[in-house]
Amino acid sequence: MRTTRIYVLIMAVCLCTHVFAQKDRQAREVLDKTATVMKEAGGIRATFGGTATGTLLLKGERFYLNSGGVQSWFDGHTQWSYLESSEEVNISNPTPEELQNINPYALLSLYKQGYDYKYVGAKSRNGKQGYEVILTPEQKQDIASITLFVSQTYQPIYIKVEQENQPANEIIVTSFQTGQSLDDATFRFDRKKFPDAEIIDLR
């Protein structure tokens, strides 16, 4: 499903800090520094293009995503997904496993276990200097590999996700703003803004 692939791309923006010594040390350094930037960023506002275009707001484990005709809100417990084409809102309390497909922070633990990673090198992409790392799963799964390119200040610029039996998906981060003031209402569905939406409660 195209929307699920978009989520996978967005989740790959955020990476975690715990690593293992036997992995590529240069790749580890890039991932650690990127993780630190993400964790210290406060509220994040990002826009992206590539396979899909959209806007992402992040604060801790909460997020708002608007892409491909779908708006999704997650407040840390409840998720609302609004489908513009059918004017439906699906409400759910996703499990940790389900969050692997929908929560941009769910892959914060990507390289805690189950992934190898290697440092490709310092290079230029779209006129920006930075560092590239490739992550590959140790066991076969839907994701075949993730290429992450970050700037010299360790902000995500480009992500490519290769999935089994599917075309590669790419995301180009066109803006990445940190320290954004995002209140709790940002991550909750506002019924008043969608008065004609059909509510489907799946909890």
Number of C-alpha atoms within 10 A of each C-alpha: 5 11 15 11 20 23 18 23 25 26 22 23 24 23 26 21 18 15 19 12 7 8 15 15 15 16 20 22 14 21 27 18 17 23 21 15 17 24 16 11 16 17 20 19 20 17 19 21 16 15 15 17 16 20 18 19 22 25 26 16 14 22 25 24 25 17 18 14 12 17 19 23 24 26 19 16 11 16 26 24 21 23 17 13 8 10 14 18 23 16 20 16 16 19 9 11 9 11 17 17 20 25 27 28 23 21 21 21 16 21 22 15 12 11 17 20 22 17 20 15 13 15 14 13 15 8 7 12 15 20 25 22 22 19 20 19 18 12 9 9 11 11 16 17 20 23 19 24 28 25 19 14 12 19 22 26 23 24 25 20 23 19 17 12 9 10 9 15 19 22 23 20 22 15 14 15 14 17 12 14 11 15 10 9 10 18 23 19 22 12 11 8 8 13 9 10 16 14 15 13 11 9 10
